[in-house]
Amino acid sequence: MSARVLDGGVLADAIRAEVADEAKALLARGVQPGLAVVIVGEDPASQVYVRSKGKACMEAGMHSETIRLPAETSEAELLAVVDRLNADPKIHGMLVQLPLPTHIDADRVLLRIDPRKDVDGFHPVNVGRLVIGDPAAFKPATPYGVQEMLIRNRIETKGANAVVVGRSNIVGKPMANLLIQPGKGGDATVTVCHSKSRDLPGICRSADILVVAIGRPEFVTADMVRPGAVVIDVGINRVPDATNAKGYRIVGDVAYEPVAQVAGAITPVPGGVGRMTIAMLLKNTIQAARLQS
């Protein structure tokens, strides 16, 4: 048995094409959706991600603004930038790239973002709206992308046993909230696992849908997966590889090859959930532009 591969690249391209059509329709009404990204410091992974966001915005016909600040930027200076973007009518969505330098309180910065422009979905107002099922809430892009993958691949979540491995505010908790909501891509029975969970392998084997976001390379092995289960791998990890010219390779939180022989469907890494994140961020920006106009 070999699992069906859930190709995030193809799906992300389709969603970005839809976003471009929606941006064009808004522009015909005199509204160009605008996204601003603020990055502090020189974290290499963040730099690559921010460049990708800017490129995706421009390809979709959206206004894009990237503010790069040096690592020594003070918290007050960063908050002043956030205030400026909050007041800028050309900017409908904004995010501050994490991680921030240690001398800056990330929670204070996230709280300063206008909830109407919080397209990352991290402001407590949007977190609360998500929990109560408010359709106006911005869904964090990565779990939103996972939900969209399930819906568009016709994977039934209604009544399914869904297990989420990881309880972060970025993926695990919002993923559980999305899966438990009524409607498409929801109505699941959800269990959230973490490092303190007892019999983690046994809980994983109970899953019809297993979403793994624990940040440990190839943590989930074939013996932890029920035959025929849907496995969604959110992890992106660098592991040493002397055979690779870069000296490393990218793997997920799931041991892909052995698990693919057991699962019914699986996302690859790279090429799976990661490609969906930017697509859903753009979709959130379209939503923000509509709400504000």
N, C-alpha and C positions, 0 to 999 in steps of 0.2 A: 504494500500500500504506500502511495506517495501523495502527500497533501496537495490540495489546490493552492497555488500561490496567489495571494492577494496583492496585486501590483499597485503600490501607492503612486508610482510615477504616472501611469496612464490615468488614474482617477484624478490626481492633482491637476494634470494638464486639462482635463475636462472641466473641472471646477474653475480653474483660472480663466478658461474661455468663457464660461458663464459670467464670471465676475466682470470680464472685459465688456460683455454685452450690457450688463447692468450699469457699469460706469458710463458707457456711451449714452444710455437712456437718461441717466441723471445729468450728464453734460448737456444734453439737448434741452433740459429744463434750466440750464444755467448753473448747475452744481457740479463741480469737479471734486470727487472724493479725495481727501488728503490724509496721508499718514505721515507722522513724524516719529522718528526713532532717535533716542538719545543714548549714546554710549560713552562711558567714562573709563579711560584707561586703554590698555593695548592687549587685552585678552585675545589670543589668536582665534579661538573658536568663535567668540562673540563677533570679532571683526568679519569673519567669513559669513556668519549668519546675517549680520546687518547689511553687508553688501548684497546678499541674495534677496533680502526684503526690498531694498531700494530698486534693484533690477526688476523684480516681479511687479512692483507698483507701476513703474514706467511702462512695462510691457502691457499692463492692463489699462493704460490710459489714465492712470491716477496721478495726482500730485504727490510727490515724495520729498521729504526733507529729512536729512540725517545730520544730527548735531554731534560732533565728536569733541569730547572734552578731555583734557589731560588727567592723568591719574591723581594729581595733587589738587584737583578741583575740590573746593570746600562744599559741605552740605548746603550751606546757604546759597552758594552760587548755583548749585544744581536745582535747588528749589525755585530760584528765580527763573531759570530756564523753563521749568514745568509751569510756573505761573504764566509766563509769556505764551506758551503753547496753549494753555487753557483758554486764553483770551483771543487767540488767533482764529478768525472765522474760516480761514483756508484749511485749517487742520481739524478734521473730524475725528480722527483716531490718533492716539499716541501711546508709546510704550517706552519705558526706561529699561534698557538691556541689563539683565542680571548675569553674573554677580557684579556688585558694586564694590569699590575699594572698602576696606574694613573700617575706615574712619567715617563712613557715611551710613546712617541708619536707613536701611532699605525699606523698612515698614513705614517710616515717616515720609519717605519719598512717594511710595505707592499710595498712601493716604491722601497726598496732595493732588494727585491726578483727578481731574473732573470725572466722575463716574460715567458721564455721557460719552467721554472720549477714551474710556478704559478698555480698549479693544483686546488687551491681554486677559481681561476678566478676573483680575486679581484684587480689585478694590472690594472691601467688605460689603459695600452696597450691592455689587454685582454677584458676589458669593452668596449673599442672602437671597437675592432674587432667583439665582439658580436653584438653591435648595427648595424654595417654595414653588418652583416651576413657572416663574414669570417669563413669558416669551420675549420680553424686552431685555432680559439679562444677556450680557456678553458671555459666551461660553469660552473657557480657556482653549486656545487653538489646538493643542495636541489631543486632549480627550475628545474635543469636538470632531477632530479629524478621524479618530478611531470610530466614533459613533457613525460618522458619515460612511466610512468604509464598510461597516456592518450593514447599514441600510442599503447602500448601492450594490453590494454584493449579495443582496437578498438573504442575509443570514438572520434568521428569526431570533429575536431577543425576548419576545413575549413568553413569559413562563420559564425561560431558560435559567439554569443555574450559572451565574456569572461570578467568577472569582477574580478579584483585582489584587495583584501582588505588589504592594507598595502603597504608602499612605501620605505621599507628599501633597502639599497644597497646589502644586503645579499640575500633577497628573492623577495620582491615586484617588484623592478625595473627590475632585470634580468628576472623575470618571465614574465613580460609584454613584454620585448624584445624578448623572445623566442616564445611567443604565436603569435606575430605579424609578425615574419619572414615567408617568403614563404617556402612551403614544408611540409613534415610530421610533425605533432604536432604543426603546425603554421597556417598562413592564417586566424587567428581569428580577429574579431573586438574587440579591447581591451579597457576597462575602468579601470583606477587605482583610487581607493578610499583611503581616509585617514581621519584623525581626523577632518579636516576642510571641508570635503565634505558635501554639503547640501543634505538632504533627502537620507542618506546612506541606510536605509531599502528599499526605492524605487529603488535605483540603483541596489542593490543586487537582488531584485526580477526580474530585467530585464535579469539576467544572465542565459545562457544555461550552462555555466561552471563557477562555483564560487570558487575561490582560496582564502583562508582566512589565512593571516599571520600577524595578528595585535597584538599578544602578550597579549590578554585579555581573561581569561578563560570563555568559553561558551558564547562568545560575540554574535555570530550569532544564532538567534533563528528561530523557524519554520516559523514564520510569515514573515521572511526576505528572504525566499527561494521559488522560483517558483516551482510548482509541476513538478516532473520529471527532475529537474536540476541535474547536476553532481556537487557534493560538495567535494572539496579537502581541508582538514584541515591540515595546516602546523604547528599549534601551539602545544606546549608542556608546560603545566603549572602544578605546584603543588598547590593543594587546601587543606585546613585542612579537615580531616576526622577522627573523634574520633572512628569510627567503624573499622578503619584499624589499624593493629598492628604498622605500621610505623607512624601513626598520620596524614597521608596525602594520597591523591590519585592523579593520573595523568589524566588530562583532556586536551582537545584541545581548540581551539578558537571557536569551534562550539558546541552547545548543542546537543550532538550526538543522544540520543534516540528520542527526538521529531523531529529533522530534518530528521532522517532516515525514519520517517513515511511519509515524504513529498517528499524527493529527489528521483531521479531515481538511483543514485549511490553515494556512500560516502566512504571516507577513515576513518578507526577507529584510535583512539589515546588511547594507543600505538598500534603499529602494522601496521601503514600506511606509511606515507611519511618518518618518521624517519628512518625506516629500509633501505630506498632507498639511503639515503645520503652517507653512507660509500661505498655502491656498486658503486655509480657514481664517487666517489673520486678515487676508484681503477681504474675505466674505464678511467678517466682522466690521471692517472699515466701511464697506458698502452699507451695512445695517446702520452704523453710526451716522453716515451722511444722510440717510433717509430720515432717521429720527430727528436730526438737527435741522433739516430743511422742510 
